């Protein structure tokens, strides 16, 4: 197969150069001058359907006052976990008071 390439390499080189030259000429010519287009205004939005008018729906339970949070004892140390964890509930003020008494005895 090398003998064939040895006989036609010059023709291959010439055809490549001609193809590259024609491509450059075709794509480098100036672009056609187009008339300036007028901007097209966007179409008007259709009026909203009645199903989309959600601002007129009656409020059901949305305006009920929220219950005030319980601001009981919020300072001090928490009681030991075993005291209130056995009851499966959050520590109450008695647990907190017991914990504060133990802390004061330990000196810490």
Long-range contacts (C-beta under 8 A, 24 or more apart in sequence): 76-100, 77-103
